[in-house]
Amino acid sequence: MITFFIRAAIFVVSAFLGLLAADLLLPGFFLHWNDWWGIVLAVVIFAVLQSILAPWIFKIARRHAPALVGGIGLVSTFVALLIAVVVPAAGIGIDGPVSWIIGTLVVWLVTALATWLLPPLFIKKKVGDRRDA
């Protein structure tokens, strides 16, 4: 159970890092920093949707369009961003097609790297804690 919560926390942190990177790098991609609750909501919406959409889109693509299987992460990131932007209370906005395309790439790349690099840090700590106990 603890591992589930650690993985969920890593996924939420990686979502925040991806959205933050896109906010810092792209002028048309912005988080509404004056509304911290909106940012939290945007991160949670994005993280939950990403975790639900990726396997679902993979299943559909594998069945109907096998050529798209390699781009599942990008497609699910785009759809999760689209839904997060549509939610009025979420503190995220994306203006223009270039920001949508580059923003999707940046968020996908940063979240992919974070979900790959963060688990060893937390898992090593957890293993060390268990050894000490």
Backbone as ProteinMPNN parsed JSONL, in Angstrom:
{"seq_chain_A": "MITFFIRAAIFVVSAFLGLLAADLLLPGFFLHWNDWWGIVLAVVIFAVLQSILAPWIFKIARRHAPALVGGIGLVSTFVALLIAVVVPAAGIGIDGPVSWIIGTLVVWLVTALATWLLPPLFIKKKVGDRRDA", "coords_chain_A": {"N_chain_A": [[0.816, -1.193, 0.0], [1.944, 1.21, 0.762], [3.797, 1.515, -1.253], [2.107, 2.006, -3.421], [1.121, 4.577, -2.75], [3.515, 5.998, -2.791], [4.228, 5.759, -5.495], [2.021, 7.084, -6.63], [2.412, 9.649, -5.58], [4.848, 10.255, -6.815], [3.982, 10.32, -9.461], [2.234, 12.522, -9.397], [4.029, 14.557, -8.663], [5.735, 14.45, -10.889], [3.926, 15.236, -12.859], [3.429, 17.865, -12.027], [6.033, 18.923, -12.37], [6.311, 18.678, -15.151], [4.249, 20.382, -16.111], [5.125, 22.769, -14.964], [7.61, 23.116, -16.249], [6.77, 23.505, -18.909], [5.322, 25.861, -18.528], [7.384, 27.613, -17.834], [8.993, 27.572, -20.126], [7.459, 28.126, -22.424], [5.778, 30.805, -23.966], [3.012, 30.831, -24.539], [1.88, 28.981, -22.896], [0.582, 28.653, -19.802], [0.46, 28.723, -16.229], [-1.81, 29.668, -13.759], [-0.602, 31.483, -11.452], [-1.507, 33.09, -9.408], [-3.637, 31.823, -8.327], [-3.382, 29.374, -6.393], [-4.82, 27.089, -5.687], [-6.095, 26.438, -8.063], [-3.914, 25.628, -9.595], [-3.104, 23.349, -8.194], [-5.394, 21.81, -8.596], [-5.31, 21.605, -11.414], [-2.937, 20.112, -11.738], [-3.578, 17.724, -10.384], [-5.84, 16.884, -11.858], [-4.634, 16.572, -14.389], [-2.686, 14.566, -13.788], [-4.27, 12.382, -12.896], [-5.932, 11.943, -15.133], [-3.987, 11.373, -17.068], [-2.929, 8.981, -16.067], [-5.131, 7.339, -16.319], [-5.925, 7.595, -19.003], [-3.716, 6.773, -20.62], [-3.369, 3.823, -20.561], [-5.899, 3.161, -21.586], [-6.053, 4.455, -24.11], [-3.898, 3.177, -25.293], [-4.881, 0.551, -25.48], [-7.008, 0.907, -27.287], [-5.618, 1.93, -29.522], [-3.875, -0.183, -30.094], [-5.652, -2.083, -30.948], [-7.056, -0.847, -33.112], [-5.374, 0.933, -34.514], [-2.427, 0.167, -34.93], [-0.05, 1.458, -35.651], [0.048, 3.768, -34.185], [0.783, 3.128, -31.619], [3.333, 3.676, -30.566], [3.208, 6.389, -30.033], [1.563, 6.799, -27.858], [1.945, 7.958, -25.323], [2.282, 10.674, -25.954], [-0.208, 11.235, -27.138], [-1.989, 10.703, -25.014], [-1.061, 12.588, -23.196], [-1.67, 14.98, -24.552], [-4.508, 14.805, -24.667], [-5.115, 14.745, -21.92], [-4.133, 17.276, -21.173], [-5.854, 18.86, -22.716], [-8.375, 18.33, -21.536], [-7.846, 19.234, -18.929], [-7.459, 21.958, -19.397], [-9.976, 22.719, -20.236], [-11.533, 22.495, -17.955], [-13.006, 24.773, -15.87], [-12.142, 25.676, -13.284], [-9.545, 24.877, -13.065], [-6.174, 25.87, -12.961], [-4.807, 26.48, -15.466], [-3.715, 27.379, -18.724], [-3.624, 27.436, -22.284], [-2.495, 28.906, -25.169], [-2.837, 29.083, -28.594], [-1.808, 27.111, -31.446], [0.896, 26.316, -31.671], [1.842, 26.44, -29.053], [0.261, 24.44, -27.982], [1.235, 22.152, -29.302], [4.097, 22.155, -28.833], [3.977, 22.422, -26.061], [2.692, 20.028, -25.312], [4.713, 18.224, -26.05], [6.829, 19.059, -24.332], [5.71, 18.726, -21.742], [5.157, 15.972, -21.812], [7.783, 14.926, -22.186], [9.166, 15.842, -19.863], [7.582, 14.735, -17.795], [7.885, 12.038, -18.397], [10.669, 11.68, -18.04], [10.855, 12.379, -15.315], [9.224, 10.426, -14.062], [10.784, 8.281, -14.55], [13.248, 8.868, -13.367], [12.742, 9.648, -10.666], [11.616, 7.438, -9.064], [13.809, 5.608, -8.274], [15.105, 7.171, -6.334], [13.233, 7.425, -4.21], [12.611, 4.753, -3.74], [15.094, 3.655, -3.028], [15.454, 4.979, -0.604], [13.311, 3.927, 0.843], [13.991, 1.197, 0.901], [16.363, 1.392, 2.335], [15.327, 2.343, 4.783], [13.827, 0.117, 5.567], [15.83, -1.767, 5.909], [17.164, -0.691, 8.063], [15.282, -0.995, 10.041]], "CA_chain_A": [[0.0, 0.0, 0.0], [2.85, 2.358, 0.811], [4.375, 1.645, -2.59], [1.09, 2.647, -4.25], [1.11, 6.006, -2.448], [4.777, 6.567, -3.275], [4.12, 5.874, -6.953], [1.04, 8.146, -6.906], [3.083, 10.924, -5.289], [5.83, 10.471, -7.887], [3.246, 10.689, -10.661], [1.746, 13.893, -9.217], [5.207, 15.439, -8.732], [6.184, 14.505, -12.282], [2.947, 16.06, -13.586], [3.715, 19.262, -11.678], [7.288, 19.327, -13.019], [6.047, 18.835, -16.581], [3.473, 21.611, -16.322], [5.996, 23.887, -14.601], [8.593, 23.295, -17.323], [6.079, 24.113, -20.056], [5.006, 27.238, -18.136], [8.609, 28.411, -17.867], [9.617, 27.579, -21.457], [6.594, 28.551, -23.524], [4.988, 31.995, -23.643], [1.581, 30.593, -24.681], [1.485, 27.948, -21.933], [0.721, 29.322, -18.512], [-0.244, 28.337, -15.017], [-2.302, 30.861, -13.073], [0.105, 31.437, -10.166], [-2.245, 33.81, -8.365], [-4.646, 30.9, -7.812], [-2.645, 28.136, -6.122], [-5.752, 25.972, -5.691], [-6.297, 26.082, -9.461], [-2.735, 24.879, -10.044], [-3.208, 22.019, -7.583], [-6.459, 21.121, -9.317], [-4.811, 21.288, -12.759], [-1.945, 19.03, -11.619], [-4.282, 16.486, -10.029], [-6.639, 16.488, -13.023], [-3.729, 16.074, -15.412], [-2.066, 13.309, -13.347], [-5.277, 11.318, -12.884], [-6.313, 11.66, -16.523], [-2.85, 10.741, -17.744], [-2.814, 7.59, -15.621], [-6.296, 6.588, -16.822], [-6.0, 7.636, -20.465], [-2.617, 6.078, -21.3], [-3.694, 2.42, -20.866], [-7.107, 3.084, -22.398], [-5.689, 4.817, -25.491], [-3.038, 2.093, -25.776], [-5.742, -0.575, -25.84], [-7.736, 1.267, -28.508], [-4.66, 2.039, -30.63], [-3.365, -1.52, -30.43], [-6.714, -2.798, -31.653], [-7.535, -0.188, -34.327], [-4.33, 1.676, -35.234], [-1.164, -0.264, -34.326], [1.035, 2.394, -35.942], [0.033, 4.84, -33.185], [1.143, 2.621, -30.294], [4.531, 4.36, -30.099], [2.913, 7.76, -29.622], [0.486, 6.793, -26.867], [2.254, 8.937, -24.281], [2.002, 12.011, -26.478], [-1.654, 11.377, -27.327], [-2.648, 10.794, -23.707], [-0.675, 13.88, -22.626], [-2.464, 16.003, -25.227], [-5.908, 14.702, -24.239], [-5.177, 15.157, -20.509], [-3.995, 18.735, -21.172], [-7.078, 19.418, -23.275], [-9.437, 18.255, -20.525], [-7.468, 20.111, -17.811], [-7.665, 23.349, -19.821], [-11.413, 22.943, -20.365], [-12.113, 22.619, -16.609], [-12.907, 26.205, -15.557], [-11.454, 25.969, -12.023], [-8.135, 24.497, -13.166], [-5.337, 27.041, -13.195], [-3.913, 26.254, -16.604], [-4.194, 27.903, -19.991], [-2.719, 27.233, -23.429], [-2.933, 29.742, -26.274], [-2.224, 28.901, -29.897], [-1.467, 25.735, -31.83], [2.31, 26.02, -31.394], [1.929, 26.16, -27.619], [-0.333, 23.125, -27.753], [2.129, 21.098, -29.804], [5.355, 22.163, -28.075], [3.612, 22.175, -24.67], [2.478, 18.589, -25.175], [6.029, 17.576, -26.096], [7.591, 19.395, -23.125], [5.081, 18.069, -20.584], [5.386, 14.532, -21.965], [9.194, 14.615, -21.97], [9.531, 16.06, -18.454], [6.92, 13.733, -16.954], [8.515, 10.74, -18.663], [11.962, 11.66, -17.356], [10.646, 12.403, -13.864], [8.728, 9.132, -13.594], [11.886, 7.331, -14.707], [14.353, 9.202, -12.473], [12.353, 9.814, -9.268], [11.409, 6.222, -8.266], [14.989, 5.072, -7.573], [15.404, 7.978, -5.152], [12.307, 7.083, -3.137], [12.701, 3.324, -3.454], [16.325, 3.441, -2.265], [15.206, 5.442, 0.761], [12.408, 2.97, 1.476], [14.776, -0.015, 1.165], [17.261, 1.722, 3.448], [14.52, 2.404, 5.997], [13.459, -1.251, 5.953], [17.04, -2.437, 6.398], [17.473, -0.147, 9.405], [14.255, -1.424, 11.017]], "C_chain_A": [[0.861, 1.259, 0.0], [3.469, 2.597, -0.561], [3.393, 2.327, -3.537], [1.089, 4.158, -4.025], [2.398, 6.691, -2.897], [4.723, 6.76, -4.783], [3.13, 6.969, -7.352], [1.665, 9.518, -6.667], [4.111, 11.253, -6.367], [5.118, 10.919, -9.16], [2.726, 12.122, -10.572], [2.907, 14.882, -9.292], [5.705, 15.552, -10.161], [5.223, 15.33, -13.137], [3.192, 17.535, -13.303], [4.982, 19.744, -12.372], [7.099, 19.536, -14.523], [5.288, 20.106, -16.895], [4.306, 22.848, -16.004], [7.022, 24.17, -15.698], [7.952, 23.956, -18.54], [5.729, 25.567, -19.764], [6.241, 28.128, -18.244], [9.178, 28.566, -19.275], [8.768, 28.201, -22.56], [5.76, 29.764, -23.136], [3.477, 31.768, -23.73], [1.033, 29.541, -23.732], [1.657, 28.553, -20.552], [-0.112, 28.68, -17.422], [-0.636, 29.63, -14.316], [-1.758, 30.865, -11.646], [-0.611, 32.193, -9.061], [-3.344, 32.947, -7.737], [-3.994, 29.537, -7.571], [-3.559, 26.924, -6.125], [-6.02, 25.499, -7.122], [-5.129, 25.285, -10.015], [-2.768, 23.469, -9.478], [-4.264, 21.2, -8.318], [-5.996, 20.713, -10.714], [-3.833, 20.119, -12.713], [-2.641, 17.711, -11.318], [-5.117, 15.982, -11.201], [-5.736, 15.886, -14.086], [-3.155, 14.715, -15.027], [-3.065, 12.151, -13.389], [-5.668, 10.942, -14.314], [-5.199, 10.949, -17.277], [-2.747, 9.269, -17.346], [-3.977, 6.731, -16.105], [-6.267, 6.494, -18.343], [-4.922, 6.808, -21.158], [-2.947, 4.601, -21.569], [-4.921, 2.279, -21.77], [-6.796, 3.391, -23.866], [-4.784, 3.744, -26.1], [-3.878, 0.915, -26.266], [-6.48, -0.299, -27.149], [-6.784, 1.314, -29.707], [-4.139, 0.669, -31.053], [-4.385, -2.286, -31.259], [-7.015, -2.184, -33.02], [-6.463, 0.524, -35.142], [-2.96, 1.341, -34.644], [0.008, 0.69, -34.579], [1.119, 3.504, -34.9], [0.52, 4.403, -31.801], [2.38, 3.337, -29.736], [4.281, 5.765, -29.591], [1.83, 7.874, -28.56], [0.726, 7.829, -25.78], [1.939, 10.351, -24.724], [0.5, 12.245, -26.639], [-2.348, 11.532, -25.986], [-2.279, 12.098, -22.998], [-1.502, 14.995, -23.236], [-3.914, 15.986, -24.736], [-6.053, 15.146, -22.783], [-5.034, 16.676, -20.387], [-5.277, 19.403, -21.663], [-8.203, 19.427, -22.233], [-9.118, 19.178, -19.353], [-7.699, 21.576, -18.161], [-9.158, 23.676, -19.871], [-12.084, 23.119, -18.991], [-11.926, 24.064, -16.147], [-12.09, 26.528, -14.296], [-9.968, 25.637, -12.068], [-7.313, 25.712, -13.572], [-4.337, 26.867, -14.305], [-4.556, 26.833, -17.862], [-3.151, 27.691, -21.079], [-3.298, 28.011, -24.595], [-2.146, 29.426, -27.538], [-1.788, 27.475, -30.173], [-0.01, 25.37, -31.546], [2.496, 25.69, -29.921], [1.316, 24.812, -27.283], [0.623, 22.008, -28.154], [3.408, 21.022, -28.971], [5.08, 21.889, -26.594], [3.382, 20.695, -24.404], [3.811, 17.851, -25.155], [6.827, 17.819, -24.814], [7.022, 18.668, -21.912], [5.322, 16.566, -20.65], [6.829, 14.171, -21.644], [9.578, 14.754, -20.495], [8.854, 15.029, -17.556], [7.523, 12.349, -17.164], [9.859, 10.637, -17.943], [11.799, 11.612, -15.84], [10.144, 11.057, -13.35], [9.779, 8.039, -13.755], [12.979, 7.581, -13.665], [13.977, 9.289, -10.993], [12.18, 8.505, -8.487], [12.672, 5.665, -7.601], [15.355, 5.875, -6.322], [14.532, 7.58, -3.971], [12.411, 5.61, -2.756], [13.974, 3.01, -2.673], [16.141, 3.864, -0.817], [14.331, 4.445, 1.503], [13.147, 1.683, 1.82], [15.734, 0.219, 2.319], [16.527, 1.792, 4.773], [14.145, 1.012, 6.485], [14.662, -2.007, 6.488], [17.385, -1.977, 7.807], [16.495, -0.666, 10.457], [14.429, -2.836, 11.491]], "O_chain_A": [[0.55, 2.243, -0.672], [3.644, 3.741, -0.98], [3.8, 3.141, -4.367], [1.061, 4.932, -4.982], [2.369, 7.841, -3.336], [5.125, 7.806, -5.293], [3.374, 7.704, -8.309], [1.47, 10.44, -7.459], [4.227, 12.405, -6.784], [5.605, 11.806, -9.861], [2.768, 12.859, -11.558], [2.781, 15.935, -9.919], [6.062, 16.644, -10.603], [5.656, 16.045, -14.041], [3.168, 18.362, -14.215], [5.009, 20.853, -12.906], [7.664, 20.466, -15.098], [5.632, 20.829, -17.83], [4.206, 23.861, -16.697], [7.273, 25.327, -16.035], [8.532, 24.865, -19.133], [5.825, 26.417, -20.649], [6.148, 29.27, -18.695], [9.786, 29.592, -19.582], [9.306, 28.744, -23.525], [5.104, 29.758, -22.094], [2.725, 32.462, -23.046], [-0.161, 29.242, -23.764], [2.767, 28.927, -20.173], [-1.211, 28.174, -17.649], [0.142, 30.583, -14.291], [-2.381, 30.315, -10.739], [-0.342, 31.956, -7.884], [-3.914, 33.325, -6.713], [-4.042, 28.656, -8.43], [-3.137, 25.837, -6.521], [-6.157, 24.301, -7.367], [-5.324, 24.368, -10.813], [-2.493, 22.503, -10.189], [-4.044, 20.028, -8.624], [-6.263, 19.593, -11.151], [-3.895, 19.228, -13.561], [-2.328, 16.69, -11.93], [-5.107, 14.789, -11.504], [-6.029, 14.819, -14.625], [-3.137, 13.801, -15.851], [-2.738, 11.064, -13.866], [-5.726, 9.761, -14.658], [-5.458, 10.02, -18.043], [-2.505, 8.41, -18.195], [-3.823, 5.523, -16.282], [-6.551, 5.438, -18.908], [-5.194, 6.197, -22.192], [-2.817, 4.159, -22.71], [-4.976, 1.386, -22.617], [-7.231, 2.664, -24.76], [-4.893, 3.439, -27.287], [-3.619, 0.354, -27.33], [-6.565, -1.169, -28.016], [-7.104, 0.8, -30.779], [-3.982, 0.402, -32.244], [-4.024, -3.044, -32.16], [-7.209, -2.916, -33.991], [-6.63, 0.702, -36.349], [-2.39, 2.161, -33.924], [0.957, 0.721, -33.796], [2.174, 4.122, -34.753], [0.653, 5.237, -30.906], [2.45, 3.577, -28.531], [5.066, 6.282, -28.795], [1.243, 8.942, -28.386], [-0.211, 8.511, -25.363], [1.389, 11.139, -23.954], [-0.005, 13.32, -26.315], [-3.207, 12.401, -25.831], [-3.102, 12.657, -22.272], [-1.987, 15.869, -22.517], [-4.478, 17.035, -24.426], [-7.007, 15.846, -22.445], [-5.734, 17.3, -19.589], [-5.728, 20.395, -21.09], [-8.898, 20.43, -22.077], [-10.015, 19.839, -18.83], [-8.097, 22.358, -17.297], [-9.552, 24.804, -19.574], [-13.092, 23.817, -18.882], [-10.791, 24.531, -16.043], [-11.414, 27.556, -14.252], [-9.211, 26.071, -11.2], [-7.725, 26.487, -14.435], [-3.141, 27.082, -14.107], [-5.774, 26.783, -18.038], [-1.949, 27.757, -20.825], [-4.452, 27.808, -24.972], [-0.917, 29.496, -27.54], [-1.445, 26.726, -29.258], [0.281, 24.221, -31.213], [3.228, 24.761, -29.579], [1.801, 24.114, -26.392], [0.792, 21.034, -27.421], [3.762, 19.957, -28.465], [5.861, 21.198, -25.94], [3.827, 20.168, -23.384], [4.015, 16.954, -24.336], [7.43, 16.893, -24.271], [7.767, 18.062, -21.143], [5.658, 15.951, -19.638], [7.079, 13.215, -20.91], [10.242, 13.877, -19.942], [9.49, 14.5, -16.644], [7.656, 11.577, -16.215], [10.151, 9.622, -17.31], [12.524, 10.886, -15.159], [10.597, 10.593, -12.304], [9.659, 6.976, -13.147], [13.569, 6.637, -13.139], [14.824, 9.026, -10.139], [12.571, 8.462, -7.32], [12.602, 5.275, -6.436], [15.863, 5.31, -5.354], [15.029, 7.416, -2.856], [12.31, 5.261, -1.58], [13.948, 2.191, -1.754], [16.615, 3.187, 0.096], [14.583, 4.15, 2.671], [12.959, 1.131, 2.904], [15.902, -0.644, 3.181], [17.054, 1.344, 5.791], [14.146, 0.755, 7.689], [14.532, -2.803, 7.418], [17.84, -2.764, 8.638], [16.844, -0.766, 11.633], [13.64, -3.315, 12.306]]}, "name": "protein", "num_of_chains": 1, "seq": "MITFFIRAAIFVVSAFLGLLAADLLLPGFFLHWNDWWGIVLAVVIFAVLQSILAPWIFKIARRHAPALVGGIGLVSTFVALLIAVVVPAAGIGIDGPVSWIIGTLVVWLVTALATWLLPPLFIKKKVGDRRDA"}
